[in-house]
């Protein structure tokens, strides 16, 4: 991946904010998985590039509530492939009905960790190093 200053992490995962070093630009909002996709779609339509896939990982959109997507900080011409990718991600997200499950804190933390480690893999960042800043006993 390019220099840290060339991208922005859009997330609803508080673990990302807690564990990534401050030199990573993170935009955190307490919103739904789908709302993260809509936010990134709007950014892509404005000319931002995506560095990570909006549906990365094997966890279905209705099985987790956390999503982190890396986008470029600068705006360029609109990339039709990225626009189509975001449109299809939203269609896919909408296909999955919410499970109606009330997850325990334990499971919520697992979903945060899954999203965080997927992001760290894309960033080539040592996830364990970041977790050392978090309260490990709670994970």
N, C-alpha and C positions, 0 to 999 in steps of 0.2 A: 504494500500500500504506500501511497505517497506520504509526504511530510504531514505531521500531525496538524499543522495549521491549514491544510488544504481541505479538511473535512469537518463535518459536524455530526454528532451522534444525536439522533432524535429517539427519545425513549420515554417509557412510562415505568421503567424499572428502577426503584430507589437503590438497589444494590449497585447498579452501574455508576450512579452518582457517588456513592460511598466509596467504591473501590478503585475507580480509575484515577490516575494522577491528574492534578489540576491543569496540566498542559493539554489535556484533551478537552475540546469544546463539546460540552454536553448540554442539550436542551431537554430538560425533564418537565413533563407535565403529567399530572394525575388524571389521565384519561384512559379510555378503553383501547384495546388492541385495534379495533376497527378505526377508532379516531386517530391512532398513530398512522395507520395506512392512509387515511384521508389527508392528514397533514403532509405526509411525504408525497402523496399524489399531487397535491397543490404545489409543493415545492418543485417537483419534476416538471409540472406544466409551466412553471415560471422559468425553467431552464437549468435547475440544479441537476447534477448527475448523481446516480446512486452507485455506491461502492459495494453494498451488500444486497442480497436478494430479500425482497419483502416477506417471503414465506420460507426463510431458511430454517433448517432443522426438521425433525420428524414429528414435532408436536403440532397437532392440528389447531387452527385458530379458535375452535370452541373448547379446547382442552387447557388452554393457558390464557392468562390475562396480560402477559408481559411481552413486549416487543421492542427491540432496539434496531434501528436502521441507520446506516452511515450514508450521508449525502455530502456532495461537494459544497464548499462554502461560496464558491464563485458561480455566477450564472453565465451560461453559454447559450447557444441556440438550443431550441427544444429538440430532445432526442425522442423520436417516435417510438423506438424500441422500448425505452424506459417508460414512456406514456402507456404503451400497450401492456407492459409488464405490471404496472400499477393498476390499470383497469382490470386485468385478469386476476390480480391478487385480491382486489375488492370483491370481484364476482365469486372467487373461491371462498373467501371469508364468509360471504353471505349465504353460501350453500350449506354451511355447517350451522345447525341450530344449537343454541346454548344447551348444555347438558343439564342445567338446572341443579348442579351439584354445589353444595356449600363446602368449599375446601377448608381444611384445617390450616392453622398457621404453619405447620410443618410442611404441608404440600405447597402452600403459597411460596415458602422460602425455596423449596425445590424448583419451582417454576422460575423464580428469580435467578437462581443459580444456573439453570439450563440456558436461559437467555443470555446471561452474563458470560458464560463460557463460550457460547457460540460467537458472541461479539468479540471476545478476546482472541479467538482463533482467527477471525477476519483481520483484526488489528495487529496480529503477531505480537500480542502483549501477554506476558506471563500472568495468567489468571490467579495463580496461587500467590504471587507477589501482591496483587491487588487485594486479595482476600485477607492478607495479613493485616490490612488496615481495618477490616470489619471485625465485628464481634464473632469470631469463629465458633464459639460455643453455641451460638444461636443458629448455626447452619449444619 
